[in-house]
Amino acid sequence: MISQCNDIRSLQWTMFPVNKRNRNAGRYAALYNLANGLQQKFLKELKIDDLDEAITLYRDSLELRPVENEEGDRSNSLQNLAVCLWNRYENLGTVDDLEEAITIEREALALRPPGHPDRDASLHNLGFSLRMKFEKQAEVYDLEEAIQPLRAALEIRPLGHQWRSSTLRHLIHCLSSRYESQGLVKDLEELVTLRHAMLDLCPRGHSAHAISLHSLACDLRRRYVKTAVISDLQESIELHRAALQLRPPGHRDRSSTLDELTLCLSTRYDKLGMAADLEEAIKFRRTALKLLAQGHPSHGEFLHNLVC
């Protein structure tokens, strides 16, 4: 890989001969492409020195592009520099890198107005970085701000867009976090809508189908608790049954689905008084208890629920 990178260095410096006419264009292309090559090399080999050099080169390329041009050179360099800073933050945990990435992403977004072909990427990346900052520092305003660009990105990443599921996932995480802290029914309503959309993107056979079923079912039960609409509880039960089929004995997440399904059946029994629900809830609780060895953190809770 080292010789490969040396070839990249040579190619970029010789591909664009420098003369009075195209000195800046040639140097910009050389810096940008070398930085890009080092960025890709880092992703393969995870050597932080490559990432540090890529960051330096992207900064140098930006000095040659103080304003945006028709090719989008400045916004492209800004976006790639932000990604590099995020990668370094992920590896070293330096908050200053994350802060700078967010500042740079804001500038890149400003250079990509509505209608720009890469606006969706800038919106998504800014929302994602703000979400990561919230998870690090727990400042609610970061979470609030993250939701807006992610919603906007989703609007211009329609069904069939290759990155729609990624934006959906991060927006769901943000809304779920806000619901956990504020308990707003409107967030839960939006979560259910987005969970349905995610399930549509993860049909049967997809690696994320089971978790999509489970997550939607959990939010439907939570909405039932808030609104008492019985159809939410009914749908939650059906989805958990489907998830349970995809999590056979031995599956690491079988116990969590059993627990949620049991909770739904117990809740429906309390509401409608059907003995069959109570019988099934007891059966599933016993099954879940067998999956949890003595000493497991949830063992006592399951024993309590079985008695109750």
C-alpha positions in Angstrom: 0.0 0.0 0.0 2.9 2.4 0.6 4.2 2.1 -2.9 0.6 2.6 -4.1 0.4 5.8 -2.2 3.7 7.0 -3.6 2.3 6.3 -7.1 -0.7 8.5 -6.2 1.6 11.3 -5.2 3.5 11.1 -8.5 0.4 10.9 -10.6 -1.2 13.9 -9.1 1.8 16.1 -9.3 2.6 15.1 -12.9 -0.9 14.9 -14.3 -1.5 18.6 -14.0 1.7 20.4 -15.3 2.1 23.8 -13.7 2.5 26.9 -15.9 1.4 30.6 -15.6 -2.0 29.8 -17.0 -3.2 26.9 -14.9 -0.9 27.1 -11.8 -3.7 27.4 -9.3 -5.9 24.9 -11.0 -3.1 22.3 -11.3 -1.9 22.8 -7.7 -5.5 22.6 -6.4 -6.2 19.4 -8.2 -2.9 17.9 -7.0 -3.6 18.8 -3.4 -7.2 17.7 -3.5 -6.5 14.3 -5.2 -3.6 13.5 -3.0 -5.7 14.3 0.1 -8.4 12.1 -1.2 -6.0 9.3 -1.8 -4.6 9.5 1.7 -8.2 9.6 3.1 -9.0 6.4 1.3 -5.7 4.9 2.5 -6.6 5.7 6.0 -10.0 4.0 5.7 -8.2 0.8 4.6 -5.2 0.9 7.0 -6.4 3.1 9.8 -3.1 4.9 10.2 -3.7 8.3 11.8 -0.7 9.9 10.1 -2.4 9.5 6.7 -5.5 11.2 8.1 -3.4 14.0 9.6 -1.7 14.6 6.3 -5.0 14.5 4.4 -6.4 17.2 6.7 -3.4 19.4 6.1 -3.7 19.0 2.3 -7.4 19.7 2.3 -6.7 22.9 4.3 -4.0 23.9 1.7 -6.4 23.2 -1.1 -9.0 25.5 0.5 -6.5 28.4 0.5 -6.5 28.1 -3.3 -10.3 28.3 -3.4 -11.3 31.2 -1.2 -14.7 31.3 -3.0 -16.9 28.7 -4.7 -16.5 28.1 -8.5 -18.6 26.4 -11.1 -16.9 23.0 -10.4 -17.8 23.2 -6.7 -14.2 22.9 -5.6 -14.5 24.8 -2.3 -17.6 23.0 -1.1 -16.1 19.6 -2.1 -12.9 20.3 -0.2 -14.9 21.6 2.8 -17.1 18.4 2.8 -14.1 16.1 2.6 -12.2 18.0 5.3 -15.2 17.7 7.6 -15.3 14.0 7.0 -11.6 13.7 7.8 -12.1 15.7 11.0 -15.0 13.4 12.0 -12.8 10.3 11.3 -10.1 11.8 13.6 -12.7 12.6 16.3 -14.0 9.0 16.0 -10.5 7.6 16.5 -9.0 10.1 19.0 -12.1 11.6 20.7 -10.9 15.2 20.4 -14.0 17.3 20.7 -12.3 20.3 18.9 -12.3 18.1 15.7 -16.0 17.5 16.0 -16.7 21.2 16.6 -14.6 22.2 13.6 -16.3 19.6 11.4 -19.7 21.1 12.3 -18.5 24.6 11.5 -17.1 23.4 8.1 -20.2 21.5 7.3 -22.3 24.7 7.9 -20.1 26.5 5.4 -20.4 23.7 2.8 -24.2 23.7 3.2 -24.3 27.4 2.6 -22.5 26.8 -0.7 -25.1 24.2 -1.7 -28.4 26.0 -1.9 -31.8 24.2 -2.7 -31.4 22.5 -6.1 -27.7 21.7 -5.7 -27.0 18.1 -6.5 -25.0 17.5 -3.3 -27.2 19.5 -0.9 -28.7 16.2 0.5 -25.2 15.0 1.6 -24.4 18.3 3.3 -27.7 18.3 5.2 -27.3 14.7 6.2 -23.7 15.2 7.4 -24.5 18.3 9.4 -27.4 16.5 11.1 -25.3 13.5 11.8 -22.4 15.5 13.3 -24.8 17.5 15.5 -26.4 14.2 16.7 -22.9 12.9 17.6 -22.2 16.2 19.5 -25.4 15.7 21.4 -24.5 12.2 22.4 -21.1 13.5 23.6 -22.2 16.6 25.5 -26.0 16.0 26.0 -26.9 19.6 25.0 -30.5 19.6 23.9 -30.1 22.4 21.4 -27.7 20.2 19.4 -30.4 17.6 19.2 -33.0 20.1 18.2 -30.7 21.5 15.5 -29.8 18.0 14.2 -33.4 17.1 13.5 -34.0 20.0 11.1 -31.3 19.2 8.5 -32.0 15.4 8.7 -35.7 16.1 7.9 -34.7 18.3 5.0 -32.2 15.7 3.7 -35.0 13.0 3.9 -37.3 15.1 1.8 -34.7 15.2 -1.1 -33.8 11.5 -0.6 -37.0 9.9 -1.8 -37.9 6.3 -1.9 -35.3 4.5 -4.1 -32.4 6.9 -3.1 -29.4 4.8 -2.1 -28.8 6.8 1.1 -32.4 7.2 2.3 -32.2 4.5 4.9 -29.1 6.1 6.5 -30.9 9.5 6.9 -34.0 7.7 8.2 -32.0 5.9 10.8 -30.3 9.0 12.2 -33.5 11.0 12.2 -35.2 8.1 14.1 -32.4 8.1 16.6 -32.7 11.9 17.2 -36.5 11.8 17.6 -36.3 8.8 19.9 -33.8 10.7 22.1 -36.0 13.7 22.2 -39.0 11.6 23.1 -37.1 9.9 25.9 -36.2 13.3 27.4 -39.4 15.3 26.7 -42.2 12.7 26.2 -43.9 14.6 23.3 -46.6 12.6 21.6 -45.9 14.4 18.3 -42.4 12.9 18.3 -43.8 9.5 18.9 -46.3 10.0 16.1 -43.4 10.9 13.7 -41.3 8.0 15.0 -44.1 5.5 14.1 -44.4 7.0 10.6 -40.6 6.8 10.1 -40.4 3.3 11.5 -43.0 2.2 9.0 -40.9 3.8 6.3 -37.8 2.0 7.5 -39.7 -1.3 7.5 -40.6 -0.7 3.9 -36.9 -0.3 3.1 -36.1 -3.6 5.0 -38.5 -6.2 3.7 -38.4 -9.9 4.6 -35.0 -11.3 3.9 -33.2 -8.0 4.6 -30.6 -8.2 7.4 -32.4 -5.4 9.3 -36.0 -6.8 8.9 -36.2 -8.3 12.4 -34.9 -5.2 14.2 -37.2 -3.0 12.1 -40.2 -5.1 13.1 -39.2 -5.0 16.8 -38.5 -1.3 16.9 -41.8 -0.4 15.2 -43.7 -2.7 17.5 -42.0 -1.1 20.6 -43.0 2.4 19.5 -46.5 1.4 18.7 -46.9 0.0 22.2 -45.5 3.3 23.6 -48.0 5.2 21.6 -50.8 3.0 22.9 -49.7 3.9 26.4 -50.1 7.6 25.5 -53.2 7.4 23.4 -55.0 4.2 24.3 -55.8 3.5 20.6 -56.2 -0.3 20.7 -55.2 -0.7 17.0 -51.7 0.3 18.0 -51.5 -2.5 20.6 -52.9 -5.0 18.1 -50.4 -4.1 15.4 -47.6 -4.2 18.0 -48.5 -7.8 18.9 -48.5 -8.9 15.3 -45.2 -7.3 14.6 -43.6 -8.8 17.7 -44.9 -12.3 16.7 -43.3 -11.8 13.2 -40.0 -10.7 14.8 -40.1 -13.7 17.2 -40.2 -16.0 14.2 -37.0 -14.4 12.9 -35.3 -14.8 16.3 -35.4 -18.5 17.0 -34.1 -20.2 20.2 -30.4 -19.3 20.5 -30.8 -15.9 18.9 -29.2 -13.2 21.1 -32.2 -10.9 20.9 -35.0 -13.5 21.4 -35.4 -12.6 25.1 -36.0 -8.9 24.3 -38.8 -9.7 21.8 -40.3 -12.2 24.2 -40.3 -9.6 26.9 -42.0 -7.0 24.7 -44.5 -9.4 23.4 -45.4 -10.5 26.9 -45.8 -6.9 27.9 -48.2 -6.3 25.0 -50.3 -9.4 25.7 -50.5 -8.5 29.4 -51.6 -5.0 28.5 -54.3 -6.3 26.2 -55.5 -8.7 28.8 -55.8 -5.8 31.2 -57.8 -3.9 28.6 -60.0 -6.6 27.1 -59.8 -9.4 29.7 -59.2 -12.2 27.3 -57.9 -15.3 29.1 -56.0 -16.5 26.1 -53.8 -13.4 26.3 -53.0 -14.0 29.9 -52.2 -17.7 29.2 -49.9 -16.8 26.4 -48.2 -14.0 28.4 -47.4 -16.5 31.2 -46.0 -19.0 28.7 -43.7 -16.4 27.1 -42.5 -15.1 30.5 -41.5 -18.6 31.4 -39.7 -19.1 28.1 -37.9 -15.8 28.6 -36.9 -16.6 32.1 -35.2 -19.8 30.9 -33.1 -17.7 28.6 -31.8 -15.7 31.4 -29.3 -17.4 33.6 -29.3 -16.9 37.4 -27.4 -13.7 38.1 -28.4 -12.0 34.8 -29.3 -8.4 35.5 -32.9 -9.0 34.3 -33.4 -12.3 36.0 -35.1 -10.8 39.1 -37.3 -8.5 37.0 -38.6 -11.5 35.0 -39.3 -13.5 38.1 -41.3 -10.5 39.5 -43.3 -10.1 36.3 -44.0 -13.9 36.2 -45.4 -13.7 39.7 -47.4 -10.6 39.0 
